[in-house]
Amino acid sequence: MPIVQVSHFIPYLSGKLHLREIRSSEVDTAELVRPPILMLHGAMSNGRVFYSEKGRGLACFLAEAGFVVYVLDTQGRGLSTPKLQRGFKGGQGEVIRDQLPLIHHYILGLHPKVSQVHWCGHSWGGVLMASAISRFPLFQESVASLLTFGSKRRIKVRSMKKWLMVDLGWNKLAQAIAWSHGYLAADKWRMGMDNESRQSLAQSIDWVRGDWVDHDDGFDYASAAKLVAQNGKWPKSWFIAGLGDHVLGNPADVKRMVEECQFKDVNYTLLSKDRGYKHDYGHAEMLTHKDAVDDHFVQVRQWYLNSHSTSRNR
């Protein structure tokens, strides 16, 4: 089915958040009964990791199957305004506490016949989504599922590549650049596809190395996640890792996040050639590789179709 792409700009503080809507031209959003899908990028990234103007990417692939997909650019990234600059104060806490609730409600407002939204995150985006679910009872009821690609809460794997990329590059060099320039110009320094604020950078480093606690108000996400698990409130979840993702979403660290959150209804998939996939996918490749469309994207589509069928038959 031919797809259309529409940009929504939602007022937020002194600027606007960009939300990309991608759907089939044959779908009427007001009449849709299938939960839409919200996608969230990771650190030093933006929503383009999920789509392209030419119709490539997971979001476009799912839209062709009849799903309505929304891709968020968090504050300062992608087409959201204003762009990151010196003096920018926002951190990851604002994404969890403000931006995700705002966008979630906005999407539900566009779909009067649905009461839930599927959530899908890449890398650190999956961590922020899990944080929001553990914190807000509303999301424990209105998030239909959580699907993540290369998402880890901590990086415990040890290797020379990890030392270069994380211990030296992310923890030292990136912080020095951010404090010198007022923000991390990751695109300019070829460290990522978009820029990062000093606050988000420092906060993510703390979480990767230590406790899962909100820097602004001390909310204990780790304890909340365990309580959510005890009450059976985590949504159906699927964590996908790539064998070629040696550092940023190492399969062992992805598994550790699953264990930390104590998910019950959860799948784990390792994208590797010895598991029948076309490649040992890397961190971004699991979403951007041209072969993904005929590989694991097909399974993702079927998972969402099965989720809709299951909910209808309850």
C-alpha positions in Angstrom: 0.0 0.0 0.0 1.3 3.5 -0.8 2.2 5.5 2.3 2.0 9.1 3.3 4.1 11.0 5.8 2.9 14.0 7.8 4.8 16.1 10.3 3.0 17.3 13.4 4.6 20.0 15.5 3.4 20.0 19.1 4.0 23.0 21.3 6.4 22.3 24.1 8.0 24.9 26.4 9.5 27.6 24.1 9.5 25.4 21.0 7.8 22.5 19.3 8.3 18.7 19.3 8.3 17.1 15.9 6.2 13.9 15.5 6.3 12.1 12.2 3.1 10.3 11.2 3.6 7.5 8.7 0.6 5.5 7.4 -1.0 4.0 4.4 -3.0 6.4 2.2 -5.9 4.0 2.7 -6.0 4.3 6.5 -8.4 6.6 8.3 -6.8 7.4 11.6 -10.1 8.5 13.2 -11.6 5.0 12.4 -8.5 2.9 13.3 -9.2 0.3 15.9 -5.7 -1.2 15.8 -3.3 0.5 18.4 -0.9 2.9 16.7 2.9 2.6 17.2 5.1 5.3 18.8 8.9 5.0 18.1 11.6 6.7 20.1 15.3 7.2 19.1 18.3 6.8 21.4 21.1 9.1 22.4 23.0 11.2 19.8 20.2 10.3 17.4 16.8 11.3 16.1 13.7 9.8 14.5 15.3 9.3 11.1 16.8 6.0 12.4 13.2 4.6 11.9 12.3 6.2 8.5 13.3 8.0 5.4 11.6 10.4 2.9 12.0 7.6 0.3 10.0 5.1 2.4 12.8 3.1 3.9 13.0 2.0 7.5 10.9 0.0 10.0 8.3 2.8 10.4 7.6 2.8 6.7 7.7 -1.0 6.5 5.0 -1.3 9.2 2.9 1.5 7.7 2.8 -0.5 4.4 1.2 -3.3 6.5 -1.6 -1.0 7.6 -0.2 0.3 10.9 -0.2 4.0 11.8 3.3 4.8 13.1 4.5 7.9 14.9 8.2 8.8 15.3 9.2 11.3 17.8 12.2 13.7 17.7 12.8 14.6 21.3 13.4 18.2 22.3 16.3 19.8 20.3 16.7 16.8 18.0 15.7 16.2 14.4 13.0 18.6 13.3 12.0 19.6 16.8 12.7 23.3 17.6 14.7 25.0 18.8 17.8 23.0 18.0 20.3 22.2 20.7 22.6 25.1 21.5 24.6 26.6 24.3 22.4 27.1 27.3 20.0 24.3 26.6 18.8 22.9 29.9 16.8 19.8 29.0 17.9 16.3 30.0 16.5 12.8 29.8 14.2 13.4 32.8 12.1 15.8 30.6 11.7 13.1 28.0 10.4 10.6 30.6 8.2 12.9 32.7 7.0 15.5 30.1 7.6 14.6 26.5 6.5 11.0 26.4 3.2 11.7 28.3 2.5 14.7 26.1 3.0 12.8 22.9 1.2 9.7 24.1 -1.9 11.7 24.9 -1.6 13.6 21.6 -1.6 10.3 19.7 -4.6 8.9 21.6 -6.4 12.1 20.8 -5.9 11.4 17.1 -7.4 7.9 17.5 -10.7 8.1 19.4 -11.4 4.4 18.9 -8.3 3.1 20.6 -7.1 3.2 24.2 -3.5 1.9 23.9 -0.4 2.7 21.9 2.5 0.3 21.1 5.9 1.6 22.2 9.1 0.9 20.3 12.5 2.2 21.2 16.0 2.0 19.8 19.0 1.9 22.2 18.6 4.5 25.0 15.1 5.2 23.7 14.1 1.8 25.1 15.5 2.7 28.5 13.6 6.0 28.6 10.4 4.2 27.6 10.8 1.5 30.2 11.5 4.3 32.8 8.2 6.1 31.9 6.2 2.9 32.1 7.7 2.0 35.5 6.9 5.5 36.8 3.4 6.2 35.6 0.5 3.8 36.2 -1.3 5.3 33.2 1.3 3.8 30.9 1.1 0.5 32.6 -2.5 0.4 31.3 -2.3 2.3 28.0 1.0 1.0 26.5 0.0 -2.1 24.5 3.5 -3.4 24.2 7.2 -2.5 24.5 9.6 -3.5 21.7 13.3 -2.5 21.9 16.3 -2.8 19.6 19.7 -2.8 21.3 18.4 -1.4 24.6 20.5 -1.7 27.7 20.4 0.1 31.0 24.0 -0.6 32.0 27.1 -1.5 30.1 29.0 -4.1 31.9 30.7 -5.9 29.0 34.5 -5.5 29.1 36.6 -5.2 25.9 39.1 -2.8 24.3 36.4 -1.5 22.0 34.2 -0.8 25.0 37.0 1.1 26.7 37.6 3.2 23.5 34.0 3.9 22.8 32.5 4.3 26.2 35.1 4.8 28.9 37.3 7.1 26.8 35.1 8.4 24.0 31.7 8.8 25.7 32.6 9.3 29.4 35.7 11.5 28.8 36.0 13.0 25.3 32.3 13.6 24.8 31.9 15.2 28.2 34.8 17.5 27.6 33.4 18.7 24.3 29.9 19.2 25.8 31.2 21.3 28.7 33.4 23.3 26.4 30.8 24.0 23.7 27.7 24.0 25.9 26.4 20.8 24.2 27.7 17.8 22.4 27.8 18.4 18.6 27.8 14.7 17.9 27.1 15.1 14.2 30.0 17.5 13.7 32.4 15.2 15.5 31.0 12.2 13.7 30.0 10.5 17.0 26.3 10.2 16.1 23.5 11.4 13.8 22.3 14.2 16.1 23.5 16.3 19.0 23.2 15.7 22.8 22.7 18.1 25.7 25.2 18.3 28.6 22.4 17.2 31.0 21.4 14.1 28.9 25.0 13.1 28.4 25.9 13.3 32.1 22.7 11.6 33.2 23.0 8.7 30.8 26.6 8.2 31.8 25.5 8.0 35.5 22.8 5.5 34.6 25.1 3.3 32.5 27.6 3.1 35.4 25.3 3.2 38.4 21.9 3.4 39.9 18.6 3.9 38.0 17.5 7.0 39.8 16.0 10.3 38.5 18.6 13.1 38.7 15.9 15.8 39.1 13.6 14.4 41.8 15.3 11.2 43.1 12.6 8.9 41.8 13.8 5.3 42.1 13.1 3.6 38.7 14.7 0.3 39.7 12.4 -0.1 42.7 9.4 1.0 40.7 10.2 -1.5 38.0 10.3 -4.4 40.5 7.0 -3.3 41.9 5.5 -3.1 38.4 6.7 -6.7 37.8 5.3 -7.9 41.1 1.9 -6.4 40.2 2.0 -7.9 36.7 1.8 -4.5 35.0 4.6 -4.6 32.5 3.2 -4.7 28.9 4.0 -7.6 26.6 7.7 -7.0 25.6 10.3 -8.0 23.1 14.0 -7.2 23.4 16.0 -7.6 20.2 19.8 -7.6 20.2 22.4 -8.0 17.4 25.5 -10.3 17.7 27.5 -7.6 15.9 26.5 -5.0 18.5 29.6 -5.4 20.6 29.3 -2.4 22.9 26.3 -0.1 22.7 23.7 -2.8 22.9 25.8 -5.9 23.7 23.5 -8.9 23.9 24.6 -9.7 27.5 23.8 -6.2 28.6 20.4 -6.3 26.9 19.7 -9.5 28.8 20.7 -7.8 32.0 18.1 -5.1 31.4 15.4 -7.7 30.9 16.4 -9.3 34.2 16.6 -6.0 36.1 13.0 -5.0 35.0 11.8 -8.6 35.8 9.7 -8.8 32.7 7.4 -11.8 32.7 5.7 -11.8 29.2 8.9 -11.1 27.3 10.7 -12.4 24.2 14.4 -12.1 23.5 15.9 -12.4 20.1 19.5 -12.4 19.0 20.0 -11.4 15.4 22.9 -13.6 14.2 23.7 -15.8 11.2 23.8 -18.9 13.4 20.2 -18.2 14.5 19.1 -18.0 10.8 19.3 -14.3 10.2 21.2 -12.8 7.2 23.7 -11.0 9.3 25.3 -10.5 12.7 23.6 -7.1 12.9 25.2 -4.1 14.6 23.7 -1.4 16.8 22.2 0.8 14.0 22.3 -1.9 11.3 19.4 -3.8 12.9 17.2 -0.9 11.8 19.1 0.6 8.9 20.5 -2.4 7.0 18.8 -2.9 3.6 18.4 -6.7 4.3 16.4 -6.1 7.5 13.2 -5.6 5.5 13.3 -9.2 4.4 14.8 -10.5 7.6 13.6 -9.6 11.1 11.3 -6.8 10.0 8.9 -9.5 8.8 8.9 -11.0 12.3 8.3 -7.6 13.8 5.3 -7.1 11.5 3.8 -10.5 12.5 4.4 -9.8 16.2 2.3 -6.6 15.9 -0.4 -8.4 13.9 -0.5 -11.2 16.5 -0.7 -8.6 19.3 -3.8 -7.1 17.7 -5.5 -10.4 17.1 -4.8 -11.5 20.7 -6.3 -8.2 22.1 -9.4 -8.6 20.0 -10.0 -12.2 21.1 -9.8 -11.4 24.9 
